[in-house]
Amino acid sequence: MEKLIEGKCEACKADAPLVTPEERKTLMPQIPGWDVIEVDGIEQLTCAFAFKDYLSGLDFLKKVAHLAEEEDHHPEIVLEWGKVTVNWWSHKIKGLHKNDFIAAAKTDALFSE
């Protein structure tokens, strides 16, 4: 099985397929701590990362922002005192694509640095 962390986000077209339930079963174990939520009828991957203070969270947010630019795939990021919440989904297809799982795995790697 391909490791998500080694993947590269690819350009996603409006007709790109959503991740199937079977694919999700193999992908989710590679991103422990992430959950699938539904916002306005759109499935998203979400994870909250804990920090000891606001500036540590801000530093992490900046790392995720650089990742987003490198991958040309952009999440919703919410910064609060002691917490950063990251939501990945594919805007063009209004749901989850393999890109989202790749980006989530890379987000985890940034948090582990």
Protein Blocks (a to p, Z undefined) as FASTA:
>chain_A
ZZfklpccddddfkbccddfklmmmmmmmmghiacddeehiacdddddddfbfklmmmmm
mmmmmmmmmnopacdddddehiacdddddfklopadfklmmmmmmmmmmmmZZ
